[in-house]
Amino acid sequence: MKKKMLALVLSTAMTLSLAACGGKPAETPTADGDGKDFGGAELVVATWGWAEAGLKALAADFESAYNCTIVVDPTSGNGDRLNKLMAEKNDPTADVALLTKSFAEVGIQADLFEKVDTGVVTSLGNLYDFAQDKNGYGPCYSVCRYGIMYDAAALERAGVPAPTSYQDLFDDKYAGMVALPDMTSTAGPYILVAMAEAMGGSQEDVSAAMALMQEKKDNIDLWYSASSDVVNAFTTGEACITVFMDINMPGLIDSGLDMVWADAAEGSFAAPATVNVVKGCKNPELAQLFVEYLVSDETQSKIAEAMNEAPVSKNATMPEELKTYLAFGEEAIGALKEFDEGFITNAKAEWIDTFQRTVNVK
């Protein structure tokens, strides 16, 4: 490593010397010895606001290797980020977009993204199958899981048992205690389909699950579209049961809550995060290199500590203490329920319309 860093320093010095003499800057090796100098280019990465610090820390080696700067464009929710990408389709400000798989599918159908260059993105074969896009677009770089989370102390005070299924959450005994994702979120459609299948329906027939939501809508204290809404509801005592991402367990526990994770009878489900190159972006070559960087085994082994999300490379490692709440390894990953993203993308508008008219009535 010391030899590689010395080579990088010497190469950079030579480049600066050539530039000072009017010569053309030469390509320089990266820390891995196989890259080039991008002359301080800014690579704009659109992501969640809460992920900014972790992403910058994770990308530090990339910035050093390619002489560039990662500029984070923090937009709170997937929907807001996707809307901005659509509005800027003819002149995008972002080079790379990070979105959950369901929202990335919408972007793919809207022709917002380039396919990955497999000559550059060479680590795809090391990823779990679900993390690879079958049509050649951006892969997943991490995965969170959704399941039931509750404050055990609050349930004990209320004298009610712990819920064991998504259907349980609509029971009258939990009225006023529950925060659930609305239909515009990543998880809302997943819960709808999971319940529909458990109730004898399917993704093609979600009528029974939607009817349960309609009948018991007043039992739900909060339909959320942003993670911060759930955190606020729990810390203020407004809610004590939710369907939420595993990555939020440590923060809620640190706030003093007696948090417990439960795998729902219908199955805990994956919420993978994808990385895509924005079509027409200003730095397409650097963007493709960033995709490879995120899914490389070396970076994947840092994902959990930097981003508090589980890696998707079969070769990644993870500190033991993080395995207590993040899905890691083939068994844990294989147990996660998956969905037909293409079908959900096409059905989502109708589901949202029905949900907003009959369930989360404003």
C-alpha positions as CSV (number, residue, x, y, z in Angstrom):
1,M,0.0,0.0,0.0
2,K,2.8,2.4,0.8
3,K,4.4,1.7,-2.6
4,K,1.1,2.4,-4.3
5,M,0.6,5.6,-2.4
6,L,4.1,6.7,-3.2
7,A,3.5,5.9,-6.9
8,L,0.4,8.0,-6.8
9,V,2.1,11.0,-5.2
10,L,5.0,10.8,-7.7
11,S,2.7,10.5,-10.6
12,T,0.6,13.5,-9.5
13,A,3.8,15.5,-9.1
14,M,4.8,14.7,-12.7
15,T,1.4,15.6,-14.0
16,L,1.6,19.0,-12.3
17,S,5.1,19.6,-13.6
18,L,4.0,18.8,-17.2
19,A,1.0,21.2,-16.8
20,A,3.3,24.0,-15.6
21,C,5.5,23.5,-18.6
22,G,2.6,23.7,-21.0
23,G,2.6,19.9,-21.6
24,K,-0.5,17.7,-21.7
25,P,-1.4,16.1,-18.4
26,A,-0.8,12.4,-18.5
27,E,-3.0,9.6,-17.3
28,T,-2.2,8.7,-13.8
29,P,-2.8,5.5,-11.9
30,T,-5.3,5.3,-9.1
31,A,-4.7,3.7,-5.7
32,D,-5.5,0.5,-7.5
33,G,-3.0,1.3,-10.3
34,D,-5.5,1.1,-13.2
35,G,-7.3,4.5,-13.4
36,K,-6.8,8.0,-14.6
37,D,-6.7,11.5,-13.3
38,F,-10.0,13.4,-13.7
39,G,-8.5,16.8,-12.9
40,G,-10.7,17.6,-9.9
41,A,-14.0,16.9,-11.7
42,E,-17.1,17.0,-9.5
43,L,-19.3,13.9,-9.6
44,V,-22.8,14.8,-8.4
45,V,-24.5,11.9,-6.6
46,A,-28.2,12.3,-5.7
47,T,-29.1,10.4,-2.6
48,W,-31.0,10.6,0.7
49,G,-30.1,13.5,3.0
50,W,-29.4,11.2,6.0
51,A,-26.9,9.2,3.8
52,E,-24.7,12.2,2.9
53,A,-22.1,11.8,5.7
54,G,-21.8,8.1,5.3
55,L,-21.5,8.3,1.5
56,K,-18.8,10.9,1.7
57,A,-16.8,8.8,4.1
58,L,-17.3,5.7,1.9
59,A,-16.2,7.6,-1.3
60,A,-13.0,9.1,0.2
61,D,-10.8,6.5,-1.5
62,F,-12.6,7.0,-4.8
63,E,-11.9,10.8,-4.6
64,S,-8.2,10.2,-4.0
65,A,-7.9,7.5,-6.6
66,Y,-9.4,9.5,-9.4
67,N,-8.6,13.1,-8.4
68,C,-12.3,14.0,-8.2
69,T,-14.8,15.3,-5.7
70,I,-18.1,13.6,-4.8
71,V,-20.8,16.3,-4.5
72,V,-23.8,14.9,-2.7
73,D,-27.2,16.2,-3.8
74,P,-29.3,15.3,-0.7
75,T,-33.0,15.0,-1.5
76,S,-35.1,13.5,1.4
77,G,-37.3,10.9,-0.3
78,N,-37.2,8.6,-3.3
79,G,-40.2,10.3,-4.8
80,D,-38.7,13.8,-4.6
81,R,-35.4,12.6,-6.0
82,L,-37.1,10.8,-8.9
83,N,-39.3,13.9,-9.7
84,K,-36.1,16.1,-9.8
85,L,-34.5,13.6,-12.2
86,M,-37.5,13.7,-14.4
87,A,-37.7,17.5,-14.4
88,E,-34.0,17.7,-15.4
89,K,-34.2,14.9,-17.9
90,N,-32.9,17.1,-20.8
91,D,-30.2,18.8,-18.7
92,P,-29.4,16.7,-15.6
93,T,-27.4,18.1,-12.7
94,A,-26.8,14.6,-11.2
95,D,-24.4,12.1,-12.6
96,V,-25.4,9.2,-10.4
97,A,-28.7,8.5,-8.7
98,L,-29.2,6.3,-5.6
99,L,-32.8,5.0,-5.3
100,T,-34.6,2.0,-3.9
101,K,-35.2,-0.7,-6.4
102,S,-38.9,0.1,-6.9
103,F,-38.2,3.8,-7.6
104,A,-35.3,2.9,-9.9
105,E,-37.6,0.8,-11.9
106,V,-39.8,3.9,-12.5
107,G,-36.7,5.8,-13.6
108,I,-35.7,3.0,-16.0
109,Q,-39.1,3.0,-17.6
110,A,-38.9,6.8,-18.0
111,D,-35.5,6.4,-19.8
112,L,-33.6,8.3,-17.1
113,F,-30.6,6.0,-16.8
114,E,-27.8,4.5,-18.9
115,K,-27.0,0.8,-18.8
116,V,-23.9,-0.2,-17.0
117,D,-20.7,-0.6,-19.0
118,T,-19.6,-4.1,-18.1
119,G,-16.1,-3.4,-19.3
120,V,-15.9,-0.9,-16.4
121,V,-18.4,-2.4,-13.9
122,T,-16.7,-5.8,-13.6
123,S,-17.8,-6.9,-10.1
124,L,-21.4,-7.7,-11.0
125,G,-20.8,-11.4,-10.9
126,N,-20.0,-11.2,-7.2
127,L,-23.4,-9.8,-6.3
128,Y,-26.5,-11.8,-5.2
129,D,-28.9,-12.5,-8.0
130,F,-31.5,-9.9,-6.8
131,A,-28.8,-7.2,-6.8
132,Q,-28.2,-7.5,-10.6
133,D,-30.6,-5.9,-13.0
134,K,-31.6,-8.4,-15.6
135,N,-31.8,-5.6,-18.3
136,G,-28.4,-4.3,-17.6
137,Y,-29.1,-1.1,-15.6
138,G,-27.6,-0.1,-12.3
139,P,-27.1,-2.8,-9.7
140,C,-28.1,-2.8,-6.1
141,Y,-25.2,-1.7,-3.8
142,S,-26.9,-2.4,-0.4
143,V,-30.0,-3.9,1.1
144,C,-32.2,-3.0,4.1
145,R,-35.0,-5.1,5.3
146,Y,-38.4,-4.1,6.5
147,G,-40.2,-6.0,9.3
148,I,-42.2,-5.3,12.4
149,M,-40.6,-3.1,15.1
150,Y,-42.1,-2.2,18.4
151,D,-41.3,-0.7,21.8
152,A,-41.7,-3.6,24.1
153,A,-42.0,-1.4,27.2
154,A,-44.8,0.6,25.7
155,L,-46.8,-2.5,24.8
156,E,-46.3,-3.9,28.3
157,R,-47.7,-0.6,29.7
158,A,-50.7,-0.9,27.4
159,G,-51.2,-4.5,28.4
160,V,-51.2,-5.8,24.8
161,P,-49.2,-8.7,23.2
162,A,-46.6,-8.2,20.6
163,P,-47.9,-8.3,17.0
164,T,-46.8,-11.2,14.8
165,S,-48.1,-10.3,11.3
166,Y,-48.9,-7.2,9.2
167,Q,-52.6,-8.1,9.5
168,D,-52.3,-7.9,13.3
169,L,-51.4,-4.2,13.0
170,F,-54.9,-3.3,12.0
171,D,-56.4,-5.1,15.1
172,D,-58.5,-2.9,17.4
173,K,-56.2,-3.6,20.3
174,Y,-53.4,-1.7,18.6
175,A,-55.6,1.3,17.7
176,G,-53.6,4.6,17.9
177,M,-50.2,2.8,18.3
178,V,-49.2,2.0,14.8
179,A,-47.2,3.9,12.1
180,L,-47.3,2.4,8.6
181,P,-45.8,3.4,5.3
182,D,-48.3,5.0,2.9
183,M,-48.7,3.8,-0.7
184,T,-46.4,6.4,-2.2
185,S,-43.4,5.0,-0.2
186,T,-41.2,2.1,-1.0
187,A,-42.7,-0.2,1.6
188,G,-46.4,0.6,1.2
189,P,-47.0,-1.5,-1.9
190,Y,-44.9,-4.3,-0.5
191,I,-47.1,-4.6,2.6
192,L,-50.2,-4.5,0.4
193,V,-49.0,-7.4,-1.8
194,A,-47.7,-9.4,1.2
195,M,-51.0,-9.2,3.0
196,A,-52.9,-9.9,-0.2
197,E,-51.0,-13.1,-0.8
198,A,-51.5,-14.2,2.9
199,M,-55.2,-13.5,2.6
200,G,-55.6,-15.7,-0.5
201,G,-55.1,-13.0,-3.1
202,S,-52.0,-12.0,-5.2
203,Q,-50.2,-9.0,-6.6
204,E,-52.9,-9.1,-9.3
205,D,-55.7,-9.1,-6.7
206,V,-55.0,-7.0,-3.7
207,S,-58.7,-6.3,-3.0
208,A,-58.9,-8.1,0.4
209,A,-55.8,-6.4,1.7
210,M,-57.0,-3.0,0.5
211,A,-60.4,-3.7,2.1
212,L,-58.8,-4.4,5.4
213,M,-56.9,-1.1,5.2
214,Q,-60.1,0.7,4.4
215,E,-62.1,-0.9,7.2
216,K,-59.4,-0.3,9.9
217,K,-57.9,2.9,8.6
218,D,-58.8,4.8,11.8
219,N,-56.8,2.4,13.9
220,I,-53.6,3.6,12.2
221,D,-52.1,6.6,14.0
222,L,-49.7,7.6,11.2
223,W,-49.3,6.8,7.5
224,Y,-45.7,7.9,6.8
225,S,-43.8,8.7,3.7
226,A,-40.5,9.8,5.3
227,S,-38.4,7.8,7.8
228,S,-38.0,10.9,10.0
229,D,-41.8,10.9,10.6
230,V,-41.5,7.5,12.2
231,V,-38.5,8.4,14.4
232,N,-40.4,11.5,15.6
233,A,-43.5,9.5,16.4
234,F,-41.6,6.9,18.4
235,T,-39.5,9.4,20.3
236,T,-42.5,11.5,21.3
237,G,-44.6,8.4,22.2
238,E,-47.2,9.0,19.5
239,A,-46.5,5.5,18.1
240,C,-44.9,2.4,19.4
241,I,-45.4,-0.2,16.6
242,T,-44.3,0.2,13.0
243,V,-43.1,-1.6,9.9
244,F,-39.7,-0.1,9.3
245,M,-36.2,-0.6,8.1
246,D,-33.7,-2.6,10.2
247,I,-31.1,0.2,9.9
248,N,-33.2,2.4,12.2
249,M,-33.1,-0.1,15.1
250,P,-29.8,1.2,16.6
251,G,-30.9,4.9,16.6
252,L,-34.2,4.1,18.3
253,I,-32.5,1.9,20.9
254,D,-29.9,4.7,21.5
255,S,-32.8,7.1,22.2
256,G,-33.8,4.9,25.2
257,L,-36.6,2.9,23.7
258,D,-36.9,-0.9,24.3
259,M,-37.0,-1.8,20.7
260,V,-37.7,-5.4,19.4
261,W,-37.5,-6.7,15.9
262,A,-40.1,-9.3,14.7
263,D,-40.2,-11.1,11.4
264,A,-43.8,-10.9,10.2
265,A,-45.7,-14.1,9.4
266,E,-46.0,-12.8,5.9
267,G,-42.3,-12.3,5.7
268,S,-39.8,-9.5,6.2
269,F,-38.9,-8.0,2.8
270,A,-35.9,-6.6,1.1
271,A,-35.6,-2.9,0.2
272,P,-32.5,-2.8,-2.0
273,A,-30.8,0.4,-2.9
274,T,-29.6,0.8,-6.4
275,V,-26.9,3.0,-8.1
276,N,-27.6,4.2,-11.6
277,V,-25.8,6.4,-14.1
278,V,-28.0,9.3,-15.2
279,K,-28.5,9.5,-19.0
280,G,-26.9,12.6,-20.4
281,C,-24.9,13.4,-17.3
282,K,-21.8,15.5,-17.4
283,N,-19.4,12.9,-16.2
284,P,-20.5,9.5,-17.7
285,E,-17.1,7.8,-17.5
286,L,-16.5,8.8,-13.9
287,A,-20.1,7.8,-13.1
288,Q,-19.5,4.3,-14.4
289,L,-16.3,4.0,-12.4
290,F,-18.3,5.0,-9.3
291,V,-20.8,2.2,-9.9
292,E,-18.0,-0.3,-10.0
293,Y,-16.4,1.3,-6.9
294,L,-19.7,0.9,-4.9
295,V,-20.2,-2.8,-5.8
296,S,-16.5,-3.9,-5.6
297,D,-15.7,-6.4,-2.8
298,E,-13.5,-3.9,-1.0
299,T,-16.1,-1.2,-0.8
300,Q,-18.9,-3.7,-0.1
301,S,-17.0,-4.8,3.0
302,K,-17.2,-1.1,4.2
303,I,-20.9,-0.5,3.4
304,A,-22.2,-1.7,6.8
305,E,-20.0,0.5,8.9
306,A,-20.1,3.6,6.7
307,M,-23.8,3.4,5.6
308,N,-25.4,1.2,8.3
309,E,-26.8,-1.0,5.4
310,A,-26.1,-4.6,4.5
311,P,-23.8,-5.4,1.6
312,V,-25.0,-7.3,-1.5
313,S,-21.7,-8.9,-2.6
314,K,-21.3,-12.6,-1.7
315,N,-17.7,-11.9,-0.9
316,A,-18.3,-9.0,1.5
317,T,-17.4,-9.1,5.2
318,M,-19.2,-7.4,8.1
319,P,-18.3,-6.8,11.7
320,E,-20.0,-9.3,14.0
321,E,-21.8,-6.7,16.1
322,L,-23.7,-5.4,13.0
323,K,-25.0,-8.8,12.1
324,T,-27.4,-8.6,15.0
325,Y,-29.8,-6.4,13.0
326,L,-28.5,-6.3,9.4
327,A,-29.3,-9.1,7.0
328,F,-25.9,-10.7,6.1
329,G,-25.0,-13.9,4.3
330,E,-26.9,-16.2,2.0
331,E,-29.3,-17.6,4.6
332,A,-30.4,-14.1,5.8
333,I,-30.6,-12.7,2.3
334,G,-32.4,-15.7,1.0
335,A,-35.1,-15.4,3.7
336,L,-36.1,-12.0,2.5
337,K,-39.3,-11.7,0.6
338,E,-38.9,-10.3,-2.9
339,F,-41.5,-8.7,-5.2
340,D,-42.1,-8.2,-8.9
341,E,-40.9,-4.6,-9.3
342,G,-42.0,-4.2,-12.8
343,F,-45.6,-5.2,-11.9
344,I,-45.7,-3.0,-8.9
345,T,-44.4,0.0,-10.9
346,N,-47.2,-0.4,-13.4
347,A,-49.9,-1.0,-10.7
348,K,-48.7,1.6,-8.2
349,A,-50.6,4.6,-9.6
350,E,-53.9,2.8,-9.3
351,W,-53.1,1.6,-5.8
352,I,-52.0,5.1,-4.7
353,D,-55.3,6.6,-6.1
354,T,-57.4,4.0,-4.3
355,F,-55.4,4.4,-1.1
356,Q,-55.6,8.2,-1.0
357,R,-59.3,8.2,-1.7
358,T,-60.4,5.5,0.7
359,V,-57.7,5.0,3.3
360,N,-55.4,7.9,4.0
361,V,-58.1,10.5,3.3
362,K,-56.7,14.0,3.7
